[in-house]
């Protein structure tokens, strides 16, 4: 029978640096205990896994869990679209009375959204959005309202010209060309391809 010896170390990490001596018991200041049996070192107070495993019931080292969580967060963040303003209307109070080309500061997007204001005689300014449009496609700014028992429609075409250029049309309804006024074009980058 091997002679039983005791060793005490401050941290769990120090255990791996100790030689295996049959019969040796090792205790750490972090609450772990190990027994050397012949040429093996066996954790006495349970096995701690050093990797994630969906079938193991053992505890897992803190650093392994942290690494797993960090990697999972990075993967989730990689799937969240990055949004940025590609164009801002420099003068939203000036009517657009003829088709006007606007130039955006990036072509590095795969979807876009137009935020626009609706206004008509006697209204207050309200913001609306086209929602996300796949790159390479046109869209229409539009709203409807009831006036004097009649439905009124205001709309304005936004045509895709190229990745950096859109053509903004005139308002097709009444009340002048401030209705459906584009204020921002927001780009979204999420590595999708709709073209």
C-alpha positions as CSV (number, residue, x, y, z in Angstrom):
1,X,0.0,0.0,0.0
2,X,1.3,3.4,-0.9
3,X,2.3,5.9,1.7
4,X,-0.4,8.6,2.1
5,X,1.0,12.2,1.8
6,X,-0.8,15.5,1.9
7,X,-0.1,18.6,-0.1
8,X,-1.8,21.9,0.1
9,X,-1.7,24.6,-2.7
10,X,-3.4,27.9,-3.0
11,X,-5.1,27.6,-6.4
12,X,-6.6,24.8,-8.6
13,X,-4.2,25.8,-11.4
14,X,-1.1,24.8,-9.3
15,X,-2.3,21.2,-9.1
16,X,-1.3,20.5,-12.8
17,X,2.3,21.4,-12.0
18,X,2.7,18.8,-9.2
19,X,4.1,15.4,-10.0
20,X,1.8,12.4,-9.6
21,X,2.8,10.4,-6.5
22,X,0.8,7.3,-5.7
23,X,-1.2,7.9,-2.4
24,X,-0.8,11.7,-2.5
25,X,-3.8,13.9,-1.5
26,X,-3.9,17.5,-2.7
27,X,-6.1,20.2,-1.3
28,X,-6.5,23.6,-2.8
29,X,-7.4,26.9,-1.3
30,X,-10.2,27.1,-3.8
31,X,-12.0,24.0,-2.4
32,X,-10.9,21.2,-4.7
33,X,-9.4,17.9,-3.6
34,X,-7.4,15.4,-5.7
35,X,-6.1,11.9,-5.0
36,X,-3.2,10.3,-6.9
37,X,-3.9,6.7,-7.5
38,X,-1.1,4.8,-9.2
39,X,-0.4,7.0,-12.3
40,X,-3.7,8.9,-12.3
41,X,-4.8,12.0,-10.6
42,X,-8.5,11.8,-9.6
43,X,-10.7,14.7,-8.4
44,X,-12.2,13.6,-5.1
45,X,-15.0,16.1,-4.9
46,X,-16.3,15.4,-8.4
47,X,-15.2,15.7,-12.0
48,X,-15.1,19.2,-13.5
49,X,-15.5,19.3,-17.2
50,X,-13.2,21.3,-19.3
51,X,-15.6,21.6,-22.3
52,X,-19.3,22.1,-22.8
53,X,-21.1,18.8,-23.2
54,X,-24.9,18.3,-23.5
55,X,-24.9,14.9,-21.9
56,X,-22.6,15.5,-18.9
57,X,-23.9,16.1,-15.4
58,X,-20.5,17.3,-14.1
59,X,-19.9,21.0,-13.2
60,X,-18.0,23.0,-15.9
61,X,-15.0,25.3,-15.2
62,X,-16.0,29.0,-15.0
63,X,-13.6,30.0,-17.8
64,X,-15.2,27.4,-20.1
65,X,-18.6,28.8,-19.5
66,X,-17.5,32.3,-19.9
67,X,-15.8,31.5,-23.2
68,X,-18.9,29.7,-24.4
69,X,-21.2,32.7,-23.5
70,X,-18.8,35.2,-25.1
71,X,-18.7,33.2,-28.3
72,X,-22.5,32.9,-28.3
73,X,-22.9,36.6,-27.8
74,X,-20.6,37.3,-30.7
75,X,-22.5,34.9,-33.0
76,X,-25.8,36.6,-32.0
77,X,-24.4,40.1,-32.6
78,X,-23.1,39.0,-36.0
79,X,-26.8,38.2,-37.1
80,X,-28.2,41.6,-35.9
81,X,-28.3,44.1,-38.7
82,X,-26.1,47.1,-38.4
83,X,-28.1,50.2,-39.1
84,X,-26.6,53.6,-40.3
85,X,-27.9,56.8,-41.8
86,X,-26.9,56.9,-45.5
87,X,-28.7,60.1,-46.4
88,X,-30.3,63.0,-44.5
89,X,-32.5,65.6,-46.3
90,X,-30.6,68.8,-45.9
91,X,-33.7,71.0,-46.4
92,X,-37.0,69.1,-45.5
93,X,-39.0,72.4,-45.6
94,X,-38.3,72.9,-49.4
95,X,-40.8,71.2,-51.7
96,X,-39.5,68.6,-54.2
97,X,-41.3,69.7,-57.3
98,X,-39.3,67.7,-59.9
99,X,-37.7,64.3,-59.8
100,X,-34.5,64.7,-57.9
101,X,-31.6,62.4,-57.6
102,X,-30.0,62.0,-54.2
103,X,-26.6,60.5,-53.4
104,X,-26.0,58.2,-50.5
105,X,-22.7,58.0,-48.6
106,X,-22.3,54.2,-48.9
107,X,-23.1,51.2,-51.0
108,X,-22.3,48.8,-48.2
109,X,-25.9,47.9,-47.3
110,X,-28.3,45.1,-48.3
111,X,-31.6,46.7,-47.1
112,X,-32.7,50.2,-46.7
113,X,-35.6,52.1,-45.1
114,X,-37.0,55.6,-45.8
115,X,-38.2,57.7,-42.9
116,X,-40.6,60.4,-44.2
117,X,-42.9,63.0,-42.8
118,X,-46.5,63.3,-43.8
119,X,-48.2,66.7,-44.0
120,X,-51.2,68.1,-45.7
121,X,-53.3,71.2,-45.3
122,X,-54.2,71.6,-41.6
123,X,-52.2,68.6,-40.4
124,X,-49.4,68.2,-37.9
125,X,-46.1,66.6,-38.9
126,X,-46.0,62.8,-38.4
127,X,-43.2,60.5,-39.2
128,X,-43.7,57.3,-41.1
129,X,-41.4,54.6,-42.5
130,X,-41.4,52.4,-45.6
131,X,-40.0,49.4,-43.6
132,X,-37.0,47.6,-44.9
133,X,-36.6,47.3,-48.7
134,X,-34.1,45.0,-50.3
135,X,-31.2,46.7,-52.0
136,X,-31.8,47.2,-55.7
137,X,-35.5,47.8,-55.5
138,X,-37.7,50.9,-55.5
139,X,-40.3,51.9,-53.0
140,X,-43.2,54.3,-52.5
141,X,-43.9,56.8,-49.7
142,X,-47.6,56.8,-49.1
143,X,-50.4,57.7,-46.6
144,X,-54.2,58.0,-46.7
145,X,-56.5,60.1,-44.7
146,X,-60.2,61.1,-44.6
147,X,-61.2,64.7,-45.4
148,X,-64.7,65.9,-46.1
149,X,-66.0,62.3,-46.2
150,X,-63.4,61.5,-49.0
151,X,-60.3,59.4,-48.8
152,X,-57.2,61.4,-49.7
153,X,-54.0,59.7,-50.8
154,X,-50.5,61.1,-50.8
155,X,-47.6,59.2,-52.3
156,X,-44.2,59.8,-53.7
157,X,-42.1,57.3,-55.7
158,X,-38.5,56.5,-54.7
159,X,-36.6,54.8,-57.5
160,X,-33.5,52.8,-57.1
161,X,-30.9,54.1,-59.6
162,X,-27.7,52.4,-58.4
163,X,-26.2,51.4,-55.0
164,X,-25.4,55.0,-54.2
165,X,-28.2,56.9,-55.9
166,X,-32.0,57.1,-55.5
167,X,-34.4,59.3,-57.5
168,X,-37.1,61.0,-55.5
169,X,-40.3,61.8,-57.4
170,X,-42.8,64.5,-56.9
171,X,-45.8,64.1,-54.6
172,X,-48.6,62.5,-56.6
173,X,-51.4,63.8,-54.4
174,X,-52.7,67.2,-53.5
175,X,-51.4,69.8,-51.0
176,X,-48.1,70.6,-52.7
177,X,-44.8,68.8,-52.7
178,X,-44.0,68.8,-49.0
179,X,-46.3,65.8,-48.5
180,X,-44.5,62.5,-48.1
181,X,-41.2,64.3,-47.6
182,X,-38.2,61.9,-47.3
183,X,-36.1,62.8,-44.2
184,X,-33.6,60.0,-43.9
185,X,-32.5,56.8,-45.7
186,X,-31.2,54.3,-43.3
187,X,-29.1,51.4,-44.5
188,X,-28.9,47.9,-42.9
189,X,-26.0,45.6,-43.3
190,X,-26.6,42.0,-42.4
191,X,-24.9,40.1,-45.2
192,X,-28.1,39.2,-47.0
193,X,-28.5,39.2,-50.8
194,X,-31.9,39.9,-52.3
195,X,-30.8,40.9,-55.8
